[in-house]
Structures are given as structure tokens and as C-alpha cells.
């Protein structure tokens, strides 16, 4: 017996900068990424997304420059590749004011702010948005970012996740345990604004942080924001299995998506959670048109704008290997750098008729997760991703607002007809919209253990 299709979830994958994932397309006459400094740019996009019943706008972020390319960072500045880059969280309240349902997810590293102040800011935004805030939890992989915050260099990989474990632990204590549910009374007749005995210090003491508390913000609609995470490493998968509600993946193909989603769900169950406590968002980019031939022509025209040198610099800077002194037509297999082996395996799976080159690496970083075709063909392909365990799509753009306007106007109607996109929003917070189980984290999430845990530590003691 066949079951009716479930609606996919959709988020717009953006960054408060000009060059995010697909480099060079900001030069197209119709592109408006260069307006990223203007608030109206983001508010108008948010309204377009809400018209298309997108679940969220998802802001990536970095707090440092990528590793040198050709010996320095010149290429990043000349290409507008994630520099200049503005703080996405500052946009959240404006977007919340301009929309009614759209979730607002932004990336924030454990490196960039003390957890006490971060928890306060998140709670404030969750109040201001009526519970539509999500936090994409990241560590940091950029040495320049580490030095920007006073460290000598990049913290070792697994140590970064131990740091993240403590960071989220502090925020969970503040969000879930500091204020009891009915502590904020606002009783005009009795003259009692908050019940003193129901607000508690957390007295956290750990390897990195010592936080007395209490949390300065009363419980927001979600208390803890919806939690995104995108770690692909062993430590990252474990962290996601324990903490994440939404996991952003960039699987190179459908088989890899099926493998990765099953793996992390299995780990989550081992930590006492349910497999369906996690929703997976695959990063994809689509080029729709009324015919397949027209879509292919549009994709080919877009390819002419891609700055392949910038694409390579992005990957080079992210993995910390300077490919900038190599010719783009250098076969990848001839590179002697030890750290390039994972790239060799990935590109060999994609280019099978000849020796792949660095130009291929640059090309496929921009096009491998692309679906080109009619709205019906795109819907067919998205259904295949869903069958592999993907719950949603984090939609990458070649240009703003065009990529999202085309998707909303031409692809969303077909998806709605097939039951693959919601026609209207479910009421409630972002967590309620996505999961339907209420505004707060379920009791099986690790943050829930702090509910009522500090009752013996009122603020007066």
C-alpha cells in the first residue's frame, strides 16, 4: 500500500556577503548579491520565501579569512568570496518583523562569543520572533578566525568538539533550567513581576567556562532555539546525533545521502533519541525552465559566469591546502600534497572518462549538487532525495533574488500539486512547524535534563 508523499522542508541557503557558494555569478546584470549591506535586500528576500512557504532562511557565516591562496588572501577580496562578511544575527529581528512564519536560522561559532551573552541574545531574538529562531552550531576550522579571537592557532579538531560540548551545556542550563515555567508572573494586583524562588543560578564550572547565572531573559517561546548542525567528521556526526534537530548535509549523491542520514540517525537512537528527532537538509541548487533544453541552455550560460579560480580558492582555503600555484589543467592525481587524497577520491567518482583536473574540482564544487530541468523533472529528483532519507532542501543560489523567485514561482507550484511542498504554514513556533510535537525540545533531548535541575539554587543563595 503506497503512502501519500510528505512535504519536504525548504530553507534558503544564504550568507550576508556577496560571494557565498557559487563564485562569480554576482557579476551577472540581474544579480543583486552586492546589495547585501542593505536591509531591504534581505527583507524583500524573506517575503519572497514566505510567499513560497519556505520553512526558513538559513545564514551561513565565518569569522575569519580562509587560508592563503597563492600565498595570501588577495583572491578572496578581489572575488568578493565571503569578504566583506556581515553578522547575520543582526538581520534576524528585522526579518522577524517583516514576516509572520519564516524561520530565521543563523550560524554562530563557539569561538566568537561567551555562551552567557550568546544565550541572552538568542532568547531575546526568540521572544522578538515569536519563537522562530534557529542556531546553526559550528566550531571553527579557520586559523585566521582563531587568531582573531586571541588564540595562537587552530584548536585541534576533536578538542573543538569537546569545547562545543561544554558550550552547548552552558546554554542548555541557562535556557532550560534557570527559570521555571511560571516564574514570570507579572501580577499587577500583587505587585509581583517575577517569582524570586523560581529563578535559579546554574553555577556551571567546566574546563573553559565558569557561569553563575541566572539567565537574564525569561523563557522564550522555544526556550532553546531550534538546533542545526553540519559536522561531517566522526566527531561532528556524534555531536549532531546528541544535539541536532536539523542536520545540514552536502552529500555528493543520493547514495551518500542515504548512507549519511542512516548513520547519524542510528547514532541518535544510541543516545536515547528517536530516529525522527532529526531532519536532514541537503544542499542543492536548481536551474528550472519550461523545457529541458532551455534549462540546459540556462545552466550553460550560468557556467560562463562562474569564476573557477575563485571556486578553487574556496575549496583550497577551506581545506588549508594552497592550490593557487597549480595550473587549473593539472591532473589531480599528480598533486603530491598528502591532504588532497579525499579530494582525489571525490572527483574520481564524478569524472570517469579521463584523468580529472583541478578545473574539474572547481567546476564540480559549483555544479555537482545542481538539478537542471523542468519543474516536473526537478520535482522527480527531489522525491528521489527524499526517498534516500532527506527531509528538506537547503537551496543554494547562483543569484539573489532570481534563484529564489524562480523556485517560488515555477517549482513550488508543481511540488505543492504533488504533495512535496506545504501549501500553508502550521501555526506555532519553528520547532512546532517542523516537528509538530510542541514548542519545546522533547524530554529525550540532552538539554531536557536541566529542567528543574537547579531548584535548590535560587538566586538568593
For each residue, the residues with C-beta under 8 A, 3 or more apart:
1:
2:
3:
4: 419
5: 383 386 418 419 420
6: 386 419 420
7: 419 420 421 422
8: 382 386 390 391 392 393 415 420 421
9: 55 279 281 391 392 393 434
10: 52 53 54 55 392 393 395 421
11: 54 55 56 57 58 103 105 281 392 393 394 395
12: 45 49 54 56 57 58 394 395 397 404
13: 20 21 58 60 283 394 395 396 397
14: 20 45 57 58 59 60 397 400
15: 20 59 60 61 82 85 88
16: 36 42 59 61 85 86 87 88 91
17: 20 33 36 80 82 83 84 85 86
18: 26 33 34 36 80 84
19: 23 24 26 33 79 80 81 82 310
20: 13 14 15 17 33 60 82 396 397
21: 13 283 285 366 396 397
22: 25 285 306 311 366 396 397 398
23: 19 79 81 306 307 310 311 314 366
24: 19 27 79 305 306 307 308 310 311
25: 22 28 31 33 302 305 306 398 399
26: 18 19 31 33 34 80 399
27: 24 31 305
28: 25 31 305 399
29:
30: 399 402
31: 25 26 27 28 34 398 399 400 402
32: 35 41 399 400 401
33: 17 18 19 20 25 26 36 80 399 400
34: 18 26 31 80
35: 32 38 40 41
36: 16 17 18 33 41 42 86
37: 41 86
38: 35 41 42
39: 42 43 91 94
40: 35 43 44
41: 32 35 36 37 38 44 45 400
42: 16 36 38 39 45 46 57 91 94 95
43: 39 40 46 47 94 95 98
44: 40 41 47 48 401
45: 12 14 41 42 48 49 57 400 401 404
46: 42 43 49 50 57 95 98 99 102
47: 43 44 50 51 98 99
48: 44 45 51 52 401 404 405 408
49: 12 45 46 52 54 57 102 404 408
50: 46 47 53 54 99 100 101 102
51: 47 48 408
52: 10 48 49 404 407 408 412
53: 10 50 101 412 421 422 423 424 425
54: 10 11 12 49 50 57 102 408
55: 9 10 11 102 103 392 430 433 434
56: 11 12 102 103 104 105 134 430
57: 11 12 14 42 45 46 49 54 95 102 103 104 105
58: 11 12 13 14 105 106 134 136 228 248 281 394
59: 14 15 16 88 89 91 104 105 106 107 136
60: 13 14 15 20 88 107 136
61: 15 16 85 87 88 106 107 108 109
62: 66 82 85 142 145
63: 109 111 112 140 142 145 148 149
64: 140 142 143 144 145 146 147 148
65: 73 76 83 142 144 145 317
66: 62 69 73 76 81 82 142 144 313 314 316 317 318
67: 142 143 144 316 317 318 320 321 322
68: 71 72 73 317 322 324
69: 66 72 73 74 75 76 312 313 316 317 322 323 324
70: 74 75 322 324 325
71: 68 322 324 325
72: 68 69
73: 65 66 68 69 76 77 83
74: 69 70 77 78
75: 69 70 78 79 81 309 310 313 324
76: 65 66 69 73 79 81 82 83 313 317
77: 73 74 80 83
78: 74 75
79: 19 23 24 75 76 307 309 310 313
80: 17 18 19 26 33 34 77 83
81: 19 23 66 75 76 310 313 314
82: 15 17 19 20 62 66 76 85 314
83: 17 65 73 76 77 80
84: 17 18
85: 15 16 17 61 62 82
86: 16 17 36 37 90
87: 16 61 90
88: 15 16 59 60 61 91 92 106 107
89: 59 92 106 108 121 125
90: 86 87
91: 16 39 42 59 88 94 95 104 106
92: 88 89 95 96 104 106 125 128 129 133
93: 96 97 125 128 129
94: 39 42 43 91 97 98
95: 42 43 46 57 91 92 98 99 102 104
96: 92 93 99 104 125 128 129 130 132
97: 93 94 128
98: 43 46 47 94 95
99: 46 47 50 95 96 102
100: 50 425
101: 50 53 132 425 433
102: 46 49 50 54 55 56 57 95 99 132
103: 11 55 56 57 132 133 134 226 430 433 434
104: 56 57 59 91 92 95 96 125 129 132 133 134
105: 11 56 57 58 59 133 134 135 136 226 228 246
106: 58 59 61 88 89 91 92 134 135 136
107: 59 60 61 88 136 138
108: 61 89 112 113 118 135 136 137 138
109: 61 63 112 138 139 140 145
110: 115 137 138 139 140 160 163 164 167
111: 63 139 140 145 146 149
112: 63 108 109 145 149
113: 108 117 118 121
114: 117 118 209
115: 110 118 119 167 170 171 174 209 211
116: 119 120 170 174 211 213
117: 113 114 120 121
118: 108 113 114 115 121 122 171
119: 115 116 122 123 170 171 174 175 215 217
120: 116 117 123 124 174 215 216 217
121: 89 113 117 118 124 125
122: 118 119 125 126 133 135 171 175 220 225
123: 119 120 126 127 175 215 217 219 220
124: 120 121 127 128 217 220
125: 89 92 93 96 104 121 122 128 129 133
126: 122 123 129 131 132 133 220 221 222 223 225
127: 123 124 130 217 220 221
128: 92 93 96 97 124 125
129: 92 93 96 104 125 126 132 133
130: 96 127 221 429
131: 126 220 221 222 428 429 430 431 432 439
132: 96 101 102 103 104 126 129 429 430
133: 92 103 104 105 122 125 126 129 222 225 226 430
134: 56 58 103 104 105 106 225 226 227 228 246 430
135: 105 106 108 122 225 226 227 228
136: 58 59 60 105 106 107 108 228 229 230 248
137: 108 110 164 168 227 228 229 239 243 244
138: 107 108 109 110 229 230
139: 109 110 111 155 160 161 163 164 231
140: 63 64 109 110 111 145 146 154 155 160
141: 154 318
142: 62 63 64 65 66 67 145 146 154
143: 64 67 146 147 153 154 320
144: 64 65 66 67 147 148
145: 62 63 64 65 109 111 112 140 142 148 149
146: 64 111 140 142 143 149 151 152 153 154 155
147: 64 143 144 150 151 152 153
148: 63 64 144 145
149: 63 111 112 145 146
150: 147
151: 146 147 154 155
152: 146 147
153: 143 146 147
154: 140 141 142 143 146 151
155: 139 140 146 151 159 160 163
156: 159 160
157: 160 161 233 235
158: 161 162 235
159: 155 156 162 163
160: 110 139 140 155 156 157 163 164 235
161: 139 157 158 164 165 231 235 236 238 239
162: 158 159 165 166 207
163: 110 139 155 159 160 166 167 208
164: 110 137 139 160 161 167 168 239
165: 161 162 168 169 239
166: 162 163 169 170 206 207 208 209
167: 110 115 163 164 170 171 208 209
168: 137 164 165 171 172 243 447
169: 165 166 172 173 204 206
170: 115 116 119 166 167 173 174 202 204 206 209 211
171: 115 118 119 122 167 168 174 175 224
172: 168 169 175 176 177 224 446 447 450
173: 169 170 176 177 178 202 204 211 213 450 453 454
174: 115 116 119 120 170 171 177 178 202 211 213 214 215
175: 119 122 123 171 172 178 215 219 220 223 224 447
176: 172 173 223 224 441 447 448 450 451
177: 172 173 174 200 202 450 451 452 453 454
178: 173 174 175 199 200 201 202 213 214 215 454
179: 183 184 198 199 200 214 215 218 219
180: 183 195 198 199 200 452 455
181: 219
182: 185 195 198
183: 179 180 194 195 198 199 218 219
184: 179 193 194 195 218 219
185: 182 190 192 193 194 195
186: 193 194
187: 190 191 192 193
188: 191
189:
190: 185 187
191: 187 188
192: 185 187 195
193: 184 185 186 187
194: 183 184 185 186 198 199 218
195: 180 182 183 184 185 192 198 199
196: 199 458 459 460
197: 458
198: 179 180 182 183 194 195 458
199: 178 179 180 183 194 195 196 214 458 459
200: 177 178 179 180 213 214 454 455 457 458 459
201: 178 212 213 214 454 457 458 459 461
202: 170 173 174 177 178 211 212 213 214 215 450 454 457
203: 211 212 213 454 457
204: 169 170 173 209 210 211 212 213
205: 209 210
206: 166 169 170 209 210
207: 162 166
208: 163 166 167
209: 114 115 166 167 170 204 205 206
210: 204 205 206
211: 115 116 170 173 174 202 203 204
212: 201 202 203 204
213: 116 173 174 178 200 201 202 203 204 454
214: 174 178 179 199 200 201 202 459
215: 119 120 123 174 175 178 179 202
216: 120
217: 119 120 123 124 127 220
218: 179 183 184 194
219: 123 175 179 181 183 184 223
220: 122 123 124 126 127 131 175 217 223
221: 126 127 130 131 429 439
222: 126 131 133 225 226 429 430 431 439 440
223: 126 175 176 219 220 440 441
224: 171 172 175 176 227 440 441 447
225: 122 126 133 134 135 222
226: 103 105 133 134 135 222 245 246 430 431 434
227: 134 135 137 224 243 244 245 246
228: 58 105 134 135 136 137 244 245 246 247 248
229: 136 137 138 236 239 240 243 244 246 247 248
230: 136 138 236 240 247 248 249 250
231: 139 161 235 236 237 239 240
232: 236 237 249 250 260
233: 157 236 237
234: 237 238
235: 157 158 160 161 231 238 239
236: 161 229 230 231 232 233 239 240
237: 231 232 233 234 240 241 263 264 267
238: 161 234 235 241 242 267
239: 137 161 164 165 229 231 235 236 242 243 244
240: 229 230 231 236 237 243 244 247 264 267 268 278
241: 237 238 244 264 265 267 268 270 271 273 278
242: 238 239 268 271 273 446
243: 137 168 227 229 239 240 445 446
244: 137 227 228 229 239 240 241 247 278
245: 226 227 228 277 278 279 431 434 435 441 445
246: 105 134 226 227 228 229 278 279 280 281 392 434
247: 228 229 230 240 244 261 264 278 279 280 281
248: 58 136 228 229 230 281 283 394
249: 230 232 257 260 261 280 281 282 283 390
250: 230 232 282 283 369
251: 254 256 257 260 282
252: 256 346 349 350 368 369
253: 256 257 349
254: 251 257 258 384 385 388
255: 258 259 388
256: 251 252 253 259 260
257: 249 251 253 254 260 261 280 282 385 388 389 390
258: 254 255 261 262 388 389
259: 255 256 262 263
260: 232 249 251 256 257 263 264 280
261: 247 249 257 258 264 265 280 388 389 390
262: 258 259 265 266 389
263: 237 259 260 266 267
264: 237 240 241 247 260 261 267 268 278 280
265: 241 261 262 268 269 275 278 389
266: 262 263 269 270 275
267: 237 238 240 241 263 264 270 271
268: 240 241 242 264 265 271 273 274 275 277 278
269: 265 266 272 273 274 275
270: 241 266 267
271: 241 242 267 268 446
272: 269 444
273: 241 242 268 269 277 278 444 445
274: 268 269 277 444
275: 265 266 268 269 278
276:
277: 245 268 273 274 442 444 445
278: 240 241 244 245 246 247 264 265 268 273 275
279: 9 245 246 247 391 392 434 435
280: 246 247 249 257 260 261 264 389 390 391 392
281: 9 11 58 246 247 248 249 390 391 392 393 394
282: 249 250 251 257 369 385 390 392 393 394
283: 13 21 248 249 250 369 393 394 396
284: 369 370 371 382 385 393 394 395 396
285: 21 22 367 369 370 371 395 396 397 398 403
286: 370 371 372 378 395 403 407 411
287: 295 298 299 302 370 371 372 373 398
288: 295 373 374 375 378 406 407 410 411
289: 292 294 295 297 298 373 374
290: 294 374
291: 294 295 374
292: 289 295 296 372 373 374 377
293: 296 297
294: 289 290 291 297 298
295: 287 288 289 291 292 298 299 372 373 374 377
296: 292 293 299 300 372
297: 289 293 294 300 301
298: 287 289 294 295 301 302 372
299: 287 295 296 302 303 367 370 372
300: 296 297 303 304
301: 297 298 304 305
302: 25 287 298 299 305 306 398
303: 299 300 306 363 366 367
304: 300 301
305: 24 25 27 28 301 302
306: 22 23 24 25 302 303 311 363 366
307: 23 24 79 310 311
308: 24 311 312 328 359 362 363 366
309: 75 79 312 313 328 362
310: 19 23 24 75 79 81 307 313 314
311: 22 23 24 306 307 308 314 315 361 362 363 365 366
312: 69 308 309 315 316 323 324 328 358 361 362 365
313: 66 69 75 76 79 81 309 310 316 317 323 324
314: 23 66 81 82 310 311 317 318 365
315: 311 312 318 319 323 343 361 362 365
316: 66 67 69 312 313 319 321 322 323 324
317: 65 66 67 68 69 76 313 314 320
318: 66 67 141 314 315
319: 315 316 339 343
320: 67 143 317 339
321: 67 316 337 339 340
322: 67 68 69 70 71 316 325
323: 69 312 313 315 316 326 335 358
324: 68 69 70 71 75 312 313 316
325: 70 71 322
326: 323 330 335 358
327: 330 358
328: 308 309 312 357 358 359 362
329: 357 358 359
330: 326 327 334 335 357 358
331: 334 355 356 357
332: 335 340 343 344 347 348 355 356 357 358 360 361
333: 344 355 356
334: 330 331
335: 323 326 330 332 340 344 358
336:
337: 321 340
338: 341
339: 319 320 321 342
340: 321 332 335 337 343 344
341: 338 344 345
342: 339 345 346
343: 315 319 332 340 346 347 361
344: 332 333 335 340 341 347 348
345: 341 342 348 349
346: 252 342 343 349 350
347: 332 343 344 350 351 356 360 361 364
348: 332 344 345 351 352 356
349: 252 253 345 346 352
350: 252 346 347 356 360 364 368
351: 347 348 354 355 356 360 364
352: 348 349
353:
354: 351
355: 331 332 333 351
356: 331 332 333 347 348 350 351 360 361
357: 328 329 330 331 332 360 361
358: 312 323 326 327 328 329 330 332 335 361 362
359: 308 328 329 362 363
360: 332 347 350 351 356 357 363 364
361: 311 312 315 332 343 347 356 357 358 364 365
362: 308 309 311 312 315 328 358 359 365 366
363: 303 306 308 311 359 360 366 367
364: 347 350 351 360 361 367 368
365: 311 312 314 315 361 362 368
366: 21 22 23 303 306 308 311 362 363 370
367: 285 299 303 363 364 370
368: 252 350 364 365
369: 250 252 282 283 284 285 396
370: 284 285 286 287 299 366 367
371: 284 285 286 287 377 378 381 382
372: 286 287 292 295 296 298 299
373: 287 288 289 292 295 376 377 378 381
374: 288 289 290 291 292 295 377 378
375: 288 378 379 410 411 413 414 415
376: 373 379 380 414
377: 292 295 371 373 374 380 381
378: 286 288 371 373 374 375 381 382 411 414
379: 375 376 382 383 411 414 415 418 420
380: 376 377 383 384
381: 371 373 377 378 384 385
382: 8 284 371 378 379 385 386 393 415 420
383: 5 379 380 386 387 418 420
384: 254 380 381 387 388
385: 254 257 282 284 381 382 388 390 393
386: 5 6 8 382 383 390 391 420
387: 383 384
388: 254 255 257 258 261 384 385
389: 257 258 261 262 265 280
390: 8 249 257 261 280 281 282 385 386 393
391: 8 9 279 280 281 386
392: 8 9 10 11 55 246 279 280 281 282
393: 8 9 10 11 281 282 283 284 382 385 390
394: 11 12 13 58 248 281 282 283 284
395: 10 11 12 13 284 285 286 403 404 407
396: 13 20 21 22 283 284 285 369 403
397: 12 13 14 20 21 22 285 400 402 403 404
398: 22 25 31 285 287 302 402 403
399: 25 26 28 30 31 32 33 402 403
400: 14 31 32 33 41 45 397 403 404
401: 32 44 45 48 404 405
402: 30 31 397 398 399 405 406
403: 285 286 395 396 397 398 399 400 406 407
404: 12 45 48 49 52 395 397 400 401 407 408
405: 48 401 402 408 409
406: 288 402 403 409 410 411
407: 52 286 288 395 403 404 410 411 412
408: 48 49 51 52 54 404 405 411 412
409: 405 406 412 413
410: 288 375 406 407 413 414
411: 286 288 375 378 379 406 407 408 414 415
412: 52 53 407 408 409 415 416 421
413: 375 409 410 416 417
414: 375 376 378 379 410 411 417 418
415: 8 375 379 382 411 412 418 420 421
416: 412 413 419 420 421 422 423
417: 413 414
418: 5 379 383 414 415
419: 4 5 6 7 416
420: 5 6 7 8 379 382 383 386 415 416
421: 7 8 10 53 412 415 416
422: 7 53 416 425 426
423: 53 416
424: 53
425: 53 100 101 422 433
426: 422 432 433 436
427: 432
428: 131 431 432 433 439
429: 130 131 132 221 222 432 433 439
430: 55 56 103 131 132 133 134 222 226 433 434
431: 131 222 226 245 428 434 435 437 438 439 440 441
432: 131 426 427 428 429 435 436 437 438 439
433: 55 101 103 425 426 428 429 430 436
434: 9 55 103 226 245 246 279 430 431
435: 245 279 431 432 438
436: 426 432 433
437: 431 432 442
438: 431 432 435 442
439: 131 221 222 428 429 431 432
440: 222 223 224 431
441: 176 223 224 245 431 445 447 448
442: 277 437 438 445 448
443: 448
444: 272 273 274 277 448
445: 243 245 273 277 441 442 448
446: 172 242 243 271 449
447: 168 172 175 176 224 441 450
448: 176 441 442 443 444 445 451
449: 446 453
450: 172 173 176 177 202 447 453 454
451: 176 177 448
452: 177 180 455
453: 173 177 449 450
454: 173 177 178 200 201 202 203 213 450 457
455: 180 200 452 458
456:
457: 200 201 202 203 454 461
458: 196 197 198 199 200 201 455 461
459: 196 199 200 201 214
460: 196
461: 201 457 458
